[in-house]
Amino acid sequence: MGVDKDLLKKCANSLMFAMEDEEYDVLQAKFKVILEHIQLMNKIDGLAEKSPLTFPFTLKDITLREDKIVDCLLPSELLSNTNEVVNNEVKVPKVVS
């Protein structure tokens, strides 16, 4: 069982990114190592009887608070503290160049 270059190209295409042929070779080699590690882990005795660790802590007495209905501010009250409002939203300066 292995991952061939055609499968990697198909996956890359479905994820909408392109790679050079040399990058596919490197990725294919990395997948080979990962699959070898998985094969080694599958040889561990009793592994099939164990359940995966999804959360390391036992949670006890989980209670959620009751929702409380409170009065909300009107949009005009919320926007009264800003200088620039566009379409009932606060206009902020561009942060990405």
Secondary structure, DSSP 8 states (H G I E B T S, - for coil): ----HHHHHHHHHHTT----HHHHHHHHHHHHHHHHHHHHHHTSTTGGGS---S-SS---S-------------HHHHGGG-S-EETTEE-------
